[in-house]
Amino acid sequence: MGIIISILIGCLAGYLAGKIMKGGGFGFWINLLVGVVGGFLGGNILGWIGISWGGTVIGSLITAVIGAVVLLWIISLFKK
């Protein structure tokens, strides 16, 4: 998958994670950055437990959203 598609998926994932984690977001731009990093984190987390989506765009989006939600949750622990 191209780097631009990966970044776009990460941005969408960050936006969705910000909506899922009500009160856990940090604003539009930071949530987009968290989505990109969360895509990497989600891929690692799901890889460790043996889950693979087969490289589809929807699977990549779900993985990135999971990673972004986890990352927002971790960041919110330090925010308080």
Secondary structure in CASP SS format (residue, H / E / C, confidence):
PFRMAT SS
TARGET T0000
AUTHOR 0000-0000-0000
METHOD secondary structure of the structure
MODEL  1
M C 1.00
G C 1.00
I H 1.00
I H 1.00
I H 1.00
S H 1.00
I H 1.00
L H 1.00
I H 1.00
G H 1.00
C H 1.00
L H 1.00
A H 1.00
G H 1.00
Y H 1.00
L H 1.00
A H 1.00
G H 1.00
K H 1.00
I H 1.00
M C 1.00
K C 1.00
G C 1.00
G C 1.00
G C 1.00
F C 1.00
G C 1.00
F H 1.00
W H 1.00
I H 1.00
N H 1.00
L H 1.00
L H 1.00
V H 1.00
G H 1.00
V H 1.00
V H 1.00
G H 1.00
G H 1.00
F H 1.00
L H 1.00
G H 1.00
G H 1.00
N H 1.00
I H 1.00
L H 1.00
G H 1.00
W H 1.00
I C 1.00
G C 1.00
I C 1.00
S C 1.00
W C 1.00
G C 1.00
G C 1.00
T C 1.00
V H 1.00
I H 1.00
G H 1.00
S H 1.00
L H 1.00
I H 1.00
T H 1.00
A H 1.00
V H 1.00
I H 1.00
G H 1.00
A H 1.00
V H 1.00
V H 1.00
L H 1.00
L H 1.00
W H 1.00
I H 1.00
I H 1.00
S H 1.00
L H 1.00
F H 1.00
K H 1.00
K C 1.00
END
